[in-house]
Amino acid sequence: MNIKSKALIALTLAGTLGLAAPAFAGPEINTSTGIVTVDGKPALGLAVHGYDVVAYVTEGKPVKGSAKFATNQSSATYRFSSQANLDTFKANPAKYEPAYGGYCAFGVSVGAKFDGDPTLWKIVDGRLYLNLDPGIQANWVKDIPGNIKKAEVNWVAIKDKLPTEIQ
């Protein structure tokens, strides 16, 4: 990718951030009042905005999960639309957890962390990838294998950083 292309991507992402800054304030947090527990532990940040990660595979579409079917995994609370999907997830969480912690796959490919929209998704080789918005997703699908390759390299360096710590 040449410098002009990188600059265009950076401007596109910066413009998107300017229009939707609250979505990038950090991980989504459970804002329920009072103490919420899941599996006997305090609830953690809500993964994939509460969508059922198993349903992407079994139903081929995003489905909202329920607090009634929830579990804590990898520093997040996952919700499911049914007990069967919760049990399926618990049997093999790694199979269903989204790539890059649910951050935008294209963003990670350019070394950034942006909130992944659970309605903008794709399963690639059995793994769930989310994207920030339709325009970003259109860029991501132009070279999915290449973008995944770049994201895998970048993820090692940014996975433990907050989005605000990445320059």
C-alpha positions as CSV (number, residue, x, y, z in Angstrom):
1,M,0.0,0.0,0.0
2,N,1.5,3.4,-1.0
3,I,1.6,6.5,1.2
4,K,-1.3,8.1,-0.7
5,S,-3.5,5.0,0.0
6,K,-2.5,5.0,3.7
7,A,-3.3,8.7,4.0
8,L,-6.7,8.2,2.4
9,I,-7.5,5.4,4.8
10,A,-6.4,7.5,7.8
11,L,-8.5,10.4,6.6
12,T,-11.5,8.2,6.1
13,L,-11.1,6.7,9.6
14,A,-10.6,10.1,11.2
15,G,-13.7,11.5,9.5
16,T,-15.7,8.6,10.7
17,L,-14.4,9.1,14.2
18,G,-15.4,12.8,14.1
19,L,-19.0,11.8,13.3
20,A,-19.3,9.0,15.8
21,A,-16.8,9.7,18.6
22,P,-19.0,8.3,21.4
23,A,-18.8,4.8,19.9
24,F,-15.0,4.8,20.3
25,A,-14.8,5.9,24.0
26,G,-13.7,2.4,25.0
27,P,-15.2,-1.0,25.5
28,E,-18.9,-1.2,25.9
29,I,-19.8,-1.4,29.6
30,N,-22.8,-2.9,31.2
31,T,-24.7,0.1,32.5
32,S,-27.4,-1.7,34.4
33,T,-28.1,-0.3,37.8
34,G,-27.2,-2.2,40.8
35,I,-24.8,-5.2,41.0
36,V,-25.1,-7.6,38.1
37,T,-23.6,-11.1,38.3
38,V,-23.1,-13.7,35.6
39,D,-21.9,-17.2,36.6
40,G,-21.6,-15.9,40.2
41,K,-19.1,-13.2,39.2
42,P,-19.6,-9.4,38.6
43,A,-20.6,-8.8,35.0
44,L,-17.9,-7.5,32.7
45,G,-18.1,-5.4,29.5
46,L,-20.8,-6.5,27.1
47,A,-19.2,-8.4,24.1
48,V,-20.5,-7.7,20.6
49,H,-23.1,-5.3,21.9
50,G,-25.0,-8.2,23.3
51,Y,-25.4,-10.1,20.1
52,D,-25.3,-13.9,20.1
53,V,-22.0,-15.0,18.6
54,V,-23.2,-18.5,18.0
55,A,-26.1,-17.4,16.0
56,Y,-23.8,-15.9,13.3
57,V,-22.7,-19.5,12.5
58,T,-25.9,-21.4,13.2
59,E,-28.5,-18.9,11.8
60,G,-26.3,-17.0,9.4
61,K,-27.4,-13.6,10.8
62,P,-27.0,-11.3,13.8
63,V,-29.4,-12.1,16.7
64,K,-29.7,-10.2,19.9
65,G,-28.8,-12.2,23.0
66,S,-30.6,-12.1,26.3
67,A,-29.3,-11.4,29.8
68,K,-31.1,-14.6,30.8
69,F,-28.5,-16.6,28.7
70,A,-25.1,-15.1,29.6
71,T,-21.6,-16.1,30.5
72,N,-18.3,-14.4,31.3
73,Q,-15.4,-15.2,29.0
74,S,-12.1,-13.4,28.1
75,S,-12.9,-10.3,30.1
76,A,-16.4,-9.9,28.6
77,T,-20.0,-10.9,29.1
78,Y,-21.4,-12.8,26.2
79,R,-25.2,-13.0,25.7
80,F,-27.1,-15.7,23.8
81,S,-30.6,-16.1,22.3
82,S,-31.1,-19.5,23.8
83,Q,-29.7,-22.0,26.4
84,A,-28.6,-24.2,23.5
85,N,-26.4,-21.4,22.0
86,L,-25.0,-20.7,25.5
87,D,-24.1,-24.3,25.9
88,T,-22.6,-24.5,22.4
89,F,-20.4,-21.5,23.2
90,K,-19.3,-22.8,26.6
91,A,-18.2,-26.1,24.9
92,N,-15.8,-24.2,22.6
93,P,-15.6,-20.4,23.2
94,A,-12.6,-20.0,20.9
95,K,-14.6,-21.1,18.0
96,Y,-17.2,-18.4,18.4
97,E,-15.4,-15.4,20.0
98,P,-15.0,-12.6,17.4
99,A,-11.6,-11.9,15.9
100,Y,-9.7,-9.0,17.5
101,G,-11.9,-8.9,20.5
102,G,-14.8,-7.6,18.4
103,Y,-12.9,-4.6,17.1
104,C,-13.2,-3.6,13.5
105,A,-11.2,-6.0,11.4
106,F,-10.2,-3.4,8.9
107,G,-9.2,-1.0,11.6
108,V,-6.9,-3.6,13.1
109,S,-5.4,-4.2,9.6
110,V,-4.3,-0.5,9.7
111,G,-3.1,-0.6,13.3
112,A,-6.2,0.9,15.0
113,K,-9.0,-0.2,17.3
114,F,-12.5,0.9,16.4
115,D,-15.8,-0.5,17.7
116,G,-17.1,-3.4,15.5
117,D,-20.7,-3.1,14.5
118,P,-22.4,-6.5,15.1
119,T,-24.6,-5.9,12.0
120,L,-21.6,-5.6,9.7
121,W,-20.0,-9.0,9.9
122,K,-18.5,-11.8,7.9
123,I,-17.5,-15.4,8.8
124,V,-14.1,-16.2,7.1
125,D,-12.7,-19.7,7.6
126,G,-15.1,-20.2,10.6
127,R,-14.1,-17.0,12.3
128,L,-16.3,-14.0,13.0
129,Y,-15.1,-10.6,11.8
130,L,-16.8,-7.3,12.5
131,N,-16.4,-3.9,10.8
132,L,-17.0,-0.3,11.8
133,D,-19.4,0.9,9.1
134,P,-20.5,0.0,5.6
135,G,-17.8,2.1,3.9
136,I,-15.0,0.5,5.9
137,Q,-16.5,-2.9,5.3
138,A,-16.5,-2.3,1.6
139,N,-12.7,-1.5,1.8
140,W,-12.1,-4.6,3.9
141,V,-13.8,-7.0,1.5
142,K,-11.7,-5.8,-1.4
143,D,-8.8,-7.9,0.0
144,I,-10.0,-10.0,2.9
145,P,-7.0,-12.4,3.0
146,G,-4.5,-9.5,2.8
147,N,-6.3,-7.5,5.4
148,I,-6.5,-10.4,7.8
149,K,-2.8,-11.0,7.3
150,K,-2.0,-7.4,8.2
151,A,-4.5,-7.5,11.1
152,E,-2.9,-10.6,12.5
153,V,0.5,-8.9,12.6
154,N,-0.9,-5.6,14.0
155,W,-3.0,-7.4,16.6
156,V,0.1,-8.7,18.4
157,A,1.2,-5.1,19.0
158,I,-2.2,-3.5,19.9
159,K,-4.3,-6.2,21.5
160,D,-3.5,-5.1,25.1
161,K,-3.8,-1.4,24.4
162,L,-6.8,0.8,24.9
163,P,-8.0,2.4,21.7
164,T,-6.9,5.8,23.1
165,E,-3.3,4.5,23.6
166,I,-2.8,3.7,19.9
167,Q,-1.3,6.5,17.8
